[in-house]
Amino acid sequence: MFEFQQFIAFLIGLTILTMGFWLMFFLVSFVFYWAFGGAADLIKEKKAKRDA
């Protein structure tokens, strides 16, 4: 069966993997938010310039 040290190593690895997943999820969502916000702002500026 497994020893206690192997179980602790598995838990530490799982924790690091989970933290990496959530960090990647946060960073990707932030990049999408920034990109779509910038694109919407650019469209609004072009529309305002065209209307003026």
C-alpha positions as CSV (number, residue, x, y, z in Angstrom):
1,M,0.0,0.0,0.0
2,F,1.0,3.6,0.1
3,E,3.2,5.2,2.7
4,F,2.3,8.4,4.5
5,Q,5.1,10.3,2.7
6,Q,3.7,9.3,-0.6
7,F,0.2,10.4,0.4
8,I,1.5,13.8,1.6
9,A,3.5,14.2,-1.7
10,F,0.3,13.4,-3.7
11,L,-1.7,16.0,-1.7
12,I,1.0,18.6,-2.2
13,G,1.2,17.9,-5.9
14,L,-2.6,18.0,-6.2
15,T,-2.7,21.3,-4.3
16,I,-0.1,22.9,-6.6
17,L,-1.9,21.6,-9.7
18,T,-5.2,23.0,-8.5
19,M,-3.7,26.4,-7.6
20,G,-2.1,26.5,-11.1
21,F,-5.4,25.7,-12.7
22,W,-7.3,28.5,-10.9
23,L,-4.5,31.0,-11.6
24,M,-4.6,30.1,-15.3
25,F,-8.4,30.4,-15.2
26,F,-8.2,33.9,-13.6
27,L,-5.5,35.1,-16.0
28,V,-7.3,33.9,-19.1
29,S,-10.6,35.5,-17.9
30,F,-8.8,38.8,-17.2
31,V,-7.2,38.8,-20.7
32,F,-10.6,38.2,-22.3
33,Y,-12.2,40.9,-20.2
34,W,-9.4,43.3,-21.3
35,A,-9.6,42.4,-25.0
36,F,-13.4,42.6,-25.2
37,G,-13.5,45.8,-23.2
38,G,-10.9,47.4,-25.5
39,A,-12.7,46.3,-28.6
40,A,-16.0,47.7,-27.3
41,D,-14.4,51.0,-26.4
42,L,-12.8,51.2,-29.9
43,I,-16.2,50.6,-31.5
44,K,-17.8,53.3,-29.4
45,E,-15.1,55.8,-30.3
46,K,-15.4,55.0,-34.0
47,K,-19.2,55.4,-33.8
48,A,-18.9,58.7,-31.9
49,K,-16.4,60.0,-34.4
50,R,-18.7,59.0,-37.3
51,D,-21.7,60.6,-35.7
52,A,-19.9,63.9,-35.0
